[in-house]
Amino acid sequence: MDRLIIVAAVVVVAALAAFLIFGGAGQRPTTTVQASNAVTITLTEYALNPNHIVINHGRVKLTIVNAGKVIHEFILHDPVTNQDIGTVAFLKPGATQDLWVDLVAYRRYDMYDSTYRYKGMQGALTAR
């Protein structure tokens, strides 16, 4: 019985340490936008703004703006089909590019910059 308590205590301490080290560090607040069939997404160093979009399904226009100081890319990925359905590559600082995509109703898509994805440049787009 004492061994079980010691093991449980070690697990709790390890989980707390992992949370303090990894849990939430570097995460940005969620910015949600509701849109009908067009939205502008601004890329800066380590952030997408907005980072959560709810938009109508069907053909939609995403305007990608690089407001950062380095070259960025934007990828819209469909995890259901495991395919990128839209990509803007090598977007220079200050540049803007329109991306037209066809969205399936009630599907959640991942959006990110593959270079800086795990530094905060990721979000979700949900088609309603």
KABEL-V867899 format. One record per pair of residues at least 24 apart in sequence whose C-alpha atoms are under 10 Angstrom apart, sorted by the first residue. I is the first residue (numbers start at 1). J is the second residue. Records with the same first field share a line. If there is no record, write none. Layout:
I=J  J
This chain:
25=119  120
26=118  119  120
27=118  119  120  121  122
28=119  120  121  122
30=123  124
31=123
32=123  124  125
33=125
34=126
35=60  127
36=60  61  127  128
37=61  62  127
38=62  63  98  99  100
39=63  64  98
40=64  65  96  97  98
41=65  66  67  74  96
42=66  67  68  96
43=67  68  69  70  71  72  73  74  91  93  94  112  113  121
44=68  69  70  71  72  93  121
45=69  70  71  72  116  119  120  121
46=72  112  113  115  116  117  118  119  120  121  122
47=112  113  116  117  119  120  121  122  123
48=74  111  112  113  117  120  121  122  123  124
49=121  122  123
50=122  123  124  125
51=110  111  112  120  121  122  123  124  125
52=109  110  111  122  123  124  125  126
53=108  109  111  123  124  125  126  127
54=106  108  124  125  126  127  128
55=103  105  106  125  126  127  128
56=103  104  105  106  126  127  128
57=101  102  103  104  105  106  107  126  127  128
58=101  102  103  104  105  127  128
59=100  101  102  103  104
60=99  100  101  102  103  127
61=98  99  100  101  102
62=86  97  98  99  100  101
63=96  97  98  99  100
64=88  91  95  96  97  98  99
65=91  92  93  94  95  96  97  98
66=90  91  92  93  94  95  96  97
67=91  92  93  94  95  96
68=92  93  94  95
69=93  94
70=94
71=95
72=112  113  114  115  116  121
73=112  113  114  115  116
74=99  111  112  113  114  115  121  122
75=109  110  111  112  113  114  122
76=101  109  110  111  112  113  122  123  124  125
77=108  109  110  111  112  124  125
78=103  104  107  108  109  110  111  125
79=107  108  109  110
80=107  108  109
84=109  110  111
85=109
86=111
87=111  112  113
88=113
89=113
102=127
103=127  128
104=128
